[in-house]
Amino acid sequence: MIESKIWLSSPHMGGTEQDYIKEAFDTNWVAPLGPNVTGFENDLETYIGNQSQVAALSSGTAAIHLGLVLLNVKAGDEVICQSFTFSASANPILYLGAIPVFIDSEIDTWNMCPIALEEAIQDRIAKGKKPKAIIGVHLYGMPFQVEAIQTVAAKYQIPILEDSAEALGSKYKGQKCGTFGDLGVLSFNGNKIITTSGGGALVAPSKALKEKAIFFATQSRDQAPHYQHSEIGYNYRLSNICAGIGRGQMEVLDAHIALRRKMHDFYVDYFATIDGITVFTEPNTDFFSNHWLTAIVIDPTKTNGKTREDLRLALELKNIECRPLWKPMHLQPIFEKSPYYGKKVSEQLFDNGLCLPSGSNLNDADRKRIEKEFDVFFK
């Protein structure tokens, strides 16, 4: 008999989401906007702090796209982007006809290398093309080297679009991710820390920028009794129904982060005695990761030749989902002609890294199943 599937990261409801949805139906707020959207935005603004203003949108990808629009990125401009990330970080650059310039990772946080970043900026300027923006990513919930990246960005006066799609609740020196860039991005996709079924948000430092984002997200409709449009707009606003799910999810966000971190601790404890396995964790106490996904790197020279793909397939046979780390963008067919700066850190991580089941809804029985299969594989 095949046991039930252990998922990498599945949705985890808190129990009150349906109350907000029912209220929307009872009051007939099933149109795109409504009280849940406003309430969800207020909840997020209170949670991440730093006087942030939040515009709830249909996806994190939409938030990146609008962020680039607000940063005045145009066709032909160059935008620097972390290579080691999901394609949604980079695709909106192409939406605007701009040119992505990819940067390798550093080994401590797996995020954008500040040294390679500055080398890239200097080289692009020397080639007559100063980058218009920097997209930095907090990968798997791990904050990037905030101060180092900010220092480089400030030196060359290039704004940061902070991709915190995977990092809601993560912190650097006590400050919540999503609040370090000129603009920030959140995601509430089905596999994230909390979900609205599908959705995202743009984090802005001012109410004026939030309102401009909402203007673009609602088809750029001018103030007029008729439909008039002087700028290109988009249908990017989050629905009132989905926002209701988000309001219920906000009530359990910190509890779900604690459960994700508990899963991370489980893996740290297990692999403490296994040679050749490194668990991705915070480099020091300045960093606090929500551990959206726990990942490991396998050194086959220390595991009798066993690779991350061997482990993935062994777990797949037992109905346990794992996934290789993100394939770097500079290796993707669609971006293979894009400029790239750095060494091979992200390539080596991709070759040897594996994301493990990390959901906040995993229980002791799930952990025992995982541990049993680890024992078979490693011992």
Buried (B, 14 or more C-beta within 10 A) or exposed (E): EEEEEBBBBBBBBBEBBEEBBEBBEEEEBEEBBBBBBEBBBEBBBEBBEEEBBBBBBBBBBBBBBBBBBBBEBEEEBBBBBBBBBBBBBBBBBBBBEBBBBBBBBBEBBBBBBBBBBBBBBEEBEEEEBBBBBBBBBBBBBBBBBBEBBBEBBEEBEBBBBBBBBBBBBBBBEEBBBBBBBBBBBBBBBEBBBBBBBBBBBBBBBEEEBBEBBBBBBBBBBEEEEEEEEEEEBBEBBBBBBBBBBBBBBBBBBEEBBEBBBEBBBBBBEBBEEBEBBEBBBBEEEBBBBBBBBBBBBBBBEEBEEBBBBBBBEBBEEBEBBBBBBBBBBBBBEEBEEBBBBBEEBBBEBBBBBBBBBBBBEBEEEBBEBBBEBBEEBBE
